Amino acid sequence: MKKFLLLLSLAILGCNLPIQIVSDLPSATPTATAFAPTQAPIAPIEFGTEKNPLILALAPASHADPDMIAAGEEIAAFIEDRTGYRLVTIAPASETSLVDSLDRGNAHIAVLSPFGYLLARQNDSVTAIMASTRNGELLYGAQFIANRESGFVSFYDSARNENAAEAPTALQQFQDKKPCWSDALSPSGYVAPLGFLNQSGVKTQSGAFLAGQANVVRAVYANDICNFGATYIDARKLPALEASYPDVSERVIVVWRVPNIIPYENISISNALPIEMRRVIQRAFIDLILSSDGKSNLQKVYGLDAIQVADDALYAEFEKYALASGLEFSTLIK
């Protein structure tokens, strides 16, 4: 009642004092609206400029040869002229460091071995644009060989140049036998054949590494080191072997052949670059190999005699059996 009279008195008197009416309901707490300054969108990185040049990696070498460096500079200058992009070159000490540089954005264009490429693809850091060819072929195969007197059955039809059975049937006879391998980094003399054995469920004894495909043929010919071996097609026909062992192709038989799934080196480009830029650079490499100086420089720097347009699909089958080998790609490069 007193509160009512007080309010009424103030109203009648037209009191100018501020009035706060107390309510039993909770009052809303006013919130301040924050006004952040407008930020300009971050512009995408522009590659191939003077401030941000493309990086062309030369072939890995612990000590870069001056002639190779000079040839690499000529390749970079050619691509610059054809594309308008600014290029610089680097000389990685190893393929391991090169793959790492591609992953970190410290290299954009490089020639990679098959295993270096697969390792880089695991990081999704590169795309293949060109592939090396030999005798006009992008891919090559391998073969399992044995001494004719060893008792192994051949599932390769030489007249038709084709296998007469699938890998699991042909390779099962190598269960618990000892292989001869070329070397631990060889796609045809170790990794791909091992992948086919594993994929077929065939477990062998520990193999002997003989430092060369010709040595594998010699060992199988002698039939005193291992039960079977693996080489590229057809290592038996190496001139030095045929000169020393005129009957080598008769005494050493092909048991089964790995299809042409093994690639040579390729030219890869960083996935950080826009697709259109990759296509322009690919076109520049096509022009490069068609010029006599360009072809000579590719041979000096990378050992490439011929290249063709390629893409990642070319390596699918090889990757399947390289993975089946159970070997880490990082251990297959230097």
Steps between C-alpha positions, in 0.01 A plus 500: 500500500785735581668414170181581312456839672860590429464425131172684479645806668792512266275467199273778611789730574657424159822418672804534276697242695581178309279211600612135508213256517605177667350187356501143615595389141870475414618777279678425169866584493575723206767364263745707305524447124858459385590664172821341363682687231439355153794287382592466136499136375843338480608483138606152376871442454608575146762253385757556232572864580826672585399505866371143500677304223433140410771264623638242258688220676798350322586132533603410857876486545729526801733714287326677212698497177557850351396379154177359643429828680559695178269268306239539773518876470439467126193286565368762744565778248315305229194451722510866599502601134209269415282578802591846624548356849811582700704189592798428721685170544610302804731200528367257767753276669271194491162388373385476861565872548339573162174326596504691829555829311201429275285432804612824670461719192876545458493342153232507231633306201710182526591170343420211733582131503200264517538460876571869557180579311293251703641645823410852389152383401445370853522864608286607202770753418552435127334405172681326214495693171766324289656154513829364374487241221749242380470341158173688470348329804371666818500178705704181523461162666692243702543126497549210738776271375631160603748238387347251261631214718343638819164331441289818491215509248495787252169682463628731229419430136791644302332433164203718593700726730245465777452330835311172504368544854428767758766597753368296799507178294841560343679635807373252760790269414738757651355449849787465751760529222793740493497791253786693346428874481683764301521769770279643771396806294421325172137521383537204262765299682338513843205723590238417234576122502484500881164678477365228268625226732338664803178570310491130405555389861841349426755514781862445403826466686716809549645599164854564387573846357757467223566861394384479141250329273769326298625345824152362569501327161849361567392366838192331356712359216746352752210376715706511820399819685122518485198314365364774275558864413334815366619740231367745246392366157723355363824519696607162362571670166762741630793482254752421774291207621440356156871529425596312818209256502379426143230266636374741767150535351467123487638426843324792676124483443230761559250365752260796494508862386386807687299713253628838381399703805835648610551867410822690440569848642241774462475878507274606784356838595397625842128488570535844656505643146169573326390241243527743209856584598586129505361461149703793370818351650416159353474661157840662553658161571349361181663786309824440691537134401426590136800735489847353455654712777210426731529126448874517562450698822233259629747218449783686675293601803259209545619220271177522299525418130130516417181604681128476436192658653386295800271519800464337840287211365810359331638397840193332654597135438862555598392669823273205581785248491758735649268531799450122504876458539463636852803726453500865604542732203728722708751212519499454122651839413831661583 
